[in-house]
Amino acid sequence: MIKYLITFLFLFNYVYAENHLKFFVDAALKNNLKLNAERKNQKSIKQNINISRSEFLPTISLSGDQTSSQSTNKTNQSGSSLSDSNLDTETKTVTIDQKIFQGFKGYNSLKKSELEVQRANFKLKQTEQQTILDAISAYFDLIFKTKNEEFNVSNVNLFERQVESDSARLQKGEITLTDLAQSESSLAGANANLIKAKTELLASKTNFERVIREKAPINMNSKEKIKVKLPNTLQEAIKIAKFNNSDLLIAKLNYQIAEKDLSIEKAQLSPSASINYSKSENKDYSSTIDEIDQETVKATISWPIIKGGENISSIKKSSLKKQRSLLLSDDAENRVETETTNAWSKYQSSESVLTATEAQLKAAEIANEGITLEYDSGNTRTTLELIQSRSLLLDSRISFAKAKRDFMISKFELAFQLGTLSSSSIESQ
């Protein structure tokens, strides 16, 4: 018995876990195609460090060749014939090249590669955060669209019963044909709204499956309480965003990379030094020499003076790009402050709207209950008043469900803007 109970609890918890926000966010982080592509890009950029380091290491190459030559019809200066000769020359060479100095080009290239890896890490983090936000938006939108369909189905059922009731009351002479026509018109409108709600639900499911790469659940857990840590004031939010926002961090790295590009271009005007060592073995070298071994050490120093103005223009180009990156970095800082303020305002207003729509829904439920009882008891309430009451109740339910969706999404949009959004920051209460 205990074994079956444990199995049941395990299966229940597994299904329960699959129907929660954290499960779907983790699924999106695992399956999202754009995010996986960014992961591959980050890994490829990491190789730039090894490529840059290779500039400091020696280059070793091996070469070999074999030549067969035959000389015939040879004569000396007096015109006498000489014997024919045949040479099969074989050469083996090993060469080692080592760059000694390049005007700090290698050093700056390595530092640039390290900065590019940091930028790739931030871009990956940014894509992860965008994926999480898209998954959260799709999740709460699906909950809202599911509720919206349920509300409209319930509304159609109510109007169907009202039409049946009004048809019976018309036969008894309690209402007029006009009252019945109003009920039938409302039923037709409710059916139209239901069709629209079903279409929106289908679109929401499609978007959910595209973002999360998982089948949309049949039953959504709309009662799940989600907690996300947010600052208490706008000033605190702006301070956090300036420290963590991925857009701003990437913009600052772009400026640092532009500085390294300028240093690399300046190195083109600096002297460079290298050393070369080679050793070769030659067999059947000539008609008089059978074998010969050669070792050569060569040091080279070069200093470019004029290249038609190419180097100077390249430096000017890199300098202008550096200035551009600085301007974009300053703009990114201003933009982040503005967008953080907007996200904070949206979060605060969404909370106020949620409170207002909750009060609206409670009032609409009380009013509809009273008007329905009065109408059914044959009191002075008209069919039009009942229809208006039900329409207001439907609108209130939809508005409250939408406000809950918008409020939850606004929380995570603010966290995204702060740069603190992650899978671990999502907590279920």
C-alpha positions in Angstrom: 0.0 0.0 0.0 2.8 2.4 0.9 4.6 1.5 -2.3 1.5 2.5 -4.4 1.1 5.7 -2.3 4.7 6.7 -3.0 4.3 6.0 -6.7 1.1 8.1 -6.8 2.7 11.0 -5.0 5.7 10.9 -7.3 3.5 10.9 -10.4 1.4 13.7 -9.0 4.4 15.8 -8.1 5.9 15.2 -11.6 2.7 16.3 -13.4 2.3 19.2 -10.9 5.9 20.3 -11.7 5.3 20.1 -15.4 2.4 22.6 -15.1 4.5 25.3 -13.4 6.2 28.4 -14.8 9.7 27.3 -13.7 9.4 24.1 -15.7 8.4 25.9 -18.9 11.2 28.5 -18.4 13.8 25.8 -18.0 12.4 24.1 -21.1 12.7 27.3 -23.1 16.3 27.8 -21.9 17.1 24.2 -23.1 15.2 24.1 -26.4 15.0 27.6 -27.7 16.7 27.7 -31.2 17.9 31.3 -31.1 19.4 30.8 -27.6 21.2 27.6 -28.7 22.6 29.4 -31.7 23.9 32.1 -29.4 25.6 29.4 -27.3 27.4 28.1 -30.4 28.5 31.7 -31.3 29.9 32.2 -27.8 31.9 29.0 -28.0 33.3 30.0 -31.4 34.3 33.4 -30.2 36.2 31.8 -27.3 38.6 30.4 -29.9 39.8 33.9 -30.7 41.9 33.8 -27.5 43.8 30.8 -28.7 44.2 32.4 -32.2 45.6 35.6 -30.6 48.0 33.6 -28.4 49.4 31.9 -31.4 51.1 35.2 -32.3 53.5 34.8 -29.4 54.4 31.2 -30.2 56.9 30.0 -32.8 55.9 28.6 -36.1 57.4 25.3 -37.1 57.2 23.9 -40.6 58.7 20.9 -42.4 59.3 20.7 -46.1 60.9 18.3 -48.5 61.4 18.0 -52.2 62.9 15.5 -54.6 64.2 16.5 -58.0 65.4 14.3 -60.8 67.4 16.0 -63.6 69.3 14.6 -66.5 72.0 16.4 -68.5 72.9 15.3 -72.1 74.9 16.6 -75.0 77.4 18.4 -72.8 80.6 19.9 -74.2 83.4 21.8 -72.7 84.9 25.1 -74.0 87.1 23.3 -76.5 84.1 21.5 -78.0 84.9 18.1 -76.6 82.0 16.0 -75.5 81.4 15.4 -71.9 79.7 12.5 -70.3 76.0 12.7 -69.6 74.9 13.2 -65.9 71.9 12.2 -63.9 71.1 13.8 -60.5 68.3 12.7 -58.1 68.4 15.5 -55.5 66.5 15.1 -52.2 66.1 18.0 -49.8 64.6 18.0 -46.3 64.1 21.3 -44.4 62.8 22.3 -41.0 62.1 26.0 -40.4 61.3 27.8 -37.1 60.0 31.4 -37.2 59.6 33.4 -34.0 58.1 36.9 -33.9 60.0 39.1 -31.4 58.3 42.4 -31.5 55.4 43.8 -33.5 54.7 47.1 -31.9 52.5 45.5 -29.2 50.1 44.3 -32.0 50.0 40.8 -30.5 49.4 42.0 -27.0 46.5 44.2 -28.0 45.1 41.5 -30.2 45.0 39.2 -27.3 43.4 41.8 -25.0 40.8 42.5 -27.8 40.0 38.8 -28.0 39.5 38.6 -24.2 37.1 41.6 -24.5 35.2 39.9 -27.3 34.7 36.8 -25.2 33.3 39.0 -22.4 31.0 40.7 -24.9 29.9 37.3 -26.2 29.1 36.2 -22.6 27.0 39.3 -22.1 25.2 38.7 -25.4 24.5 35.1 -24.4 23.2 36.4 -21.0 21.0 38.9 -22.8 19.6 36.3 -25.1 18.9 34.0 -22.1 17.1 36.8 -20.3 15.1 37.6 -23.5 14.2 33.9 -23.8 13.0 33.8 -20.2 10.9 37.0 -20.6 9.4 35.6 -23.8 8.6 32.3 -22.1 7.0 34.2 -19.1 5.0 36.4 -21.4 3.8 33.4 -23.4 2.9 31.5 -20.2 0.8 34.3 -18.6 -0.8 35.2 -21.9 -1.9 31.6 -22.4 -3.4 31.7 -18.9 -5.3 34.9 -19.7 -6.5 33.6 -23.1 -7.6 30.3 -21.5 -9.6 32.3 -18.9 -11.0 34.6 -21.6 -12.3 31.6 -23.5 -13.8 30.1 -20.3 -15.6 33.4 -19.5 -17.0 33.6 -23.0 -18.2 30.0 -22.9 -19.9 30.7 -19.6 -21.4 33.9 -21.1 -22.8 32.0 -24.1 -24.4 29.3 -21.8 -26.0 32.1 -19.7 -27.5 33.7 -22.7 -28.7 30.4 -24.1 -30.6 29.7 -20.9 -31.9 33.3 -20.9 -33.3 32.9 -24.5 -35.0 29.6 -23.4 -36.4 31.3 -20.3 -37.5 34.4 -22.3 -39.2 32.2 -24.9 -41.3 30.6 -22.1 -42.0 33.9 -20.5 -43.1 35.3 -23.9 -45.7 32.6 -24.2 -47.0 33.4 -20.8 -47.2 37.1 -21.7 -44.7 38.2 -19.1 -42.4 39.9 -21.6 -42.7 41.3 -25.1 -41.2 40.1 -28.4 -38.8 42.9 -28.2 -37.3 41.5 -24.9 -36.8 38.1 -26.6 -35.1 39.8 -29.6 -32.7 41.6 -27.2 -31.8 38.2 -25.6 -31.3 36.6 -29.0 -29.2 39.5 -30.2 -27.0 39.2 -27.1 -26.6 35.5 -27.6 -25.4 36.1 -31.2 -23.0 38.7 -29.9 -21.8 36.3 -27.2 -21.2 33.6 -29.8 -19.2 36.0 -31.9 -17.0 36.9 -28.9 -16.5 33.2 -28.2 -15.2 32.6 -31.7 -12.8 35.5 -31.3 -11.7 34.2 -27.9 -11.0 30.7 -29.4 -9.0 32.2 -32.2 -6.9 34.3 -29.7 -6.4 31.2 -27.6 -5.1 29.2 -30.6 -2.7 32.0 -31.5 -1.5 32.1 -27.9 -0.9 28.3 -27.8 1.0 28.5 -31.1 3.3 31.3 -29.7 3.7 29.3 -26.5 4.9 26.3 -28.3 7.2 28.3 -30.6 9.0 30.1 -27.7 9.1 27.2 -25.2 9.3 24.3 -27.7 7.0 22.3 -25.5 3.3 21.3 -26.1 1.0 23.8 -24.5 -0.7 22.2 -21.4 -4.4 21.5 -21.5 -5.0 22.9 -18.0 -3.0 25.9 -16.9 -2.1 26.5 -13.2 -3.6 29.9 -12.9 -3.4 29.8 -9.0 0.4 29.6 -8.9 1.9 32.5 -7.0 5.2 33.7 -8.4 7.7 35.9 -6.5 10.4 37.9 -8.1 12.8 40.2 -6.2 12.5 43.8 -7.2 13.9 47.1 -5.8 11.8 49.3 -3.6 12.5 52.6 -5.3 13.1 54.0 -8.8 16.5 55.3 -7.8 17.6 51.9 -6.6 16.3 50.3 -9.8 18.3 52.8 -12.0 21.4 52.1 -9.9 21.0 48.3 -10.4 20.4 48.7 -14.1 23.5 50.8 -14.7 25.5 47.9 -13.1 23.8 44.9 -14.6 22.0 45.9 -17.8 23.3 43.8 -20.7 22.8 46.5 -23.4 24.9 49.0 -21.3 27.6 46.5 -20.5 27.9 45.5 -24.2 28.1 49.1 -25.3 31.0 49.7 -22.8 32.8 46.7 -24.1 32.3 47.9 -27.7 34.2 51.1 -26.7 37.0 49.1 -25.1 37.3 46.9 -28.2 37.5 50.0 -30.4 40.4 51.2 -28.2 42.2 48.0 -28.9 41.5 48.2 -32.6 43.1 51.7 -32.6 46.2 50.3 -30.8 46.5 47.5 -33.3 46.4 49.9 -36.2 49.0 52.1 -34.6 51.2 49.1 -34.3 51.3 48.9 -38.1 53.6 51.9 -38.0 56.0 50.4 -35.4 59.1 48.5 -36.2 58.9 44.7 -36.0 61.6 42.1 -35.4 61.6 38.3 -36.0 64.1 35.5 -36.0 64.2 32.5 -38.3 66.1 29.3 -38.0 66.3 26.6 -40.7 68.1 23.3 -41.1 68.2 21.4 -44.3 69.7 18.1 -45.5 70.5 17.6 -49.1 71.4 14.3 -50.8 73.0 14.1 -54.3 73.4 17.9 -54.1 75.5 18.2 -57.3 77.7 16.3 -59.6 80.6 17.0 -57.2 78.9 17.1 -53.9 77.0 14.1 -52.7 75.5 15.3 -49.3 75.4 18.6 -47.6 73.8 19.8 -44.4 73.0 23.5 -43.9 71.9 25.5 -40.8 70.8 29.1 -41.1 69.8 31.7 -38.5 68.4 35.0 -39.7 67.2 38.0 -37.7 65.0 40.5 -39.5 64.0 44.0 -38.5 61.6 46.0 -40.6 60.0 49.4 -40.2 57.3 50.5 -42.6 57.8 54.1 -43.7 55.3 54.7 -46.5 52.4 52.5 -47.7 50.7 55.1 -49.9 48.9 56.5 -46.9 47.1 53.3 -46.1 48.3 53.0 -42.5 47.5 56.6 -41.6 44.0 56.3 -43.1 43.5 53.1 -41.2 44.5 54.8 -37.9 42.1 57.7 -38.6 39.3 55.2 -39.4 39.8 53.3 -36.1 40.0 56.6 -34.2 36.6 57.7 -35.6 35.2 54.3 -34.7 36.4 54.7 -31.2 34.7 58.1 -30.9 31.5 56.5 -32.3 31.6 53.7 -29.7 32.0 56.3 -27.0 29.0 58.2 -28.1 27.0 55.0 -28.4 28.1 54.0 -24.9 26.9 57.3 -23.5 23.6 57.0 -25.4 23.2 53.5 -24.1 23.5 54.7 -20.5 20.9 57.4 -21.1 18.6 54.9 -22.8 18.9 52.4 -20.0 17.9 55.0 -17.5 14.9 56.0 -19.6 13.8 52.4 -20.2 14.2 51.5 -16.6 12.1 54.5 -15.6 9.4 53.4 -18.1 9.5 49.8 -16.9 9.2 51.0 -13.3 6.2 53.2 -14.2 4.6 50.3 -16.0 5.0 48.0 -13.1 3.5 50.6 -10.7 0.6 51.4 -12.9 -0.1 47.7 -13.6 -0.4 47.1 -9.9 -2.9 50.0 -9.5 -4.9 48.8 -12.5 -5.0 45.3 -10.9 -6.4 46.7 -7.7 -9.0 48.8 -9.5 -10.2 45.9 -11.7 -10.5 43.6 -8.7 -12.8 46.2 -7.1 -14.7 46.5 -10.4 -15.2 42.7 -10.6 -16.5 42.4 -7.0 -19.0 45.2 -7.6 -20.1 43.7 -11.0 -20.6 40.3 -9.4 -22.8 41.8 -6.6 -24.8 43.9 -9.1 -25.3 41.0 -11.5 -26.4 38.7 -8.8 -29.0 41.2 -7.5 -30.3 42.1 -11.0 -30.6 38.5 -12.0 -32.6 37.6 -8.9 -34.9 40.6 -9.5 -35.4 39.7 -13.1 -36.1 36.1 -12.4 -38.6 37.0 -9.8 -40.5 39.1 -12.3 -39.6 42.4 -10.6 -39.2 45.7 -12.4 -35.8 44.8 -14.0 -35.9 44.7 -17.8 -34.2 42.4 -20.2 -31.9 45.2 -21.3 -30.8 45.8 -17.7 -30.0 42.1 -17.3 -28.1 42.0 -20.5 -26.1 45.1 -19.6 -25.4 43.6 -16.2 -24.0 40.4 -17.7 -22.0 42.3 -20.2 -20.4 44.4 -17.5 -19.7 41.3 -15.5 -18.0 39.6 -18.5 -16.0 42.8 -19.2 -14.9 43.0 -15.5 -13.8 39.3 -15.5 -11.8 39.8 -18.6 -10.3 43.1 -17.4 -9.2 41.6 -14.1 -7.7 38.5 -15.8 -5.9 40.8 -18.2 -4.7 43.0 -15.4 -3.2 40.0 -13.6 -1.4 39.0 -16.7 -0.1 42.5 -17.3 1.0 42.9 -13.7 3.0 39.7 -13.7 4.7 40.4 -17.0 5.5 44.0 -15.9 7.4 42.5 -12.9 9.6 40.4 -15.1 10.0 43.2 -17.7 11.4 45.4 -14.9 13.7 42.5 -13.8 14.9 42.1 -17.5 15.6 45.8 -17.7 17.6 45.6 -14.5 19.6 42.7 -15.8 18.7 40.5 -12.9 16.3 38.2 -14.6 17.3 34.5 -14.5 15.7 31.1 -14.0 16.9 31.0 -10.4 15.2 34.4 -9.7 11.8 32.8 -10.3 10.3 31.6 -7.0 6.9 29.9 -6.4 5.2 30.7 -3.2 
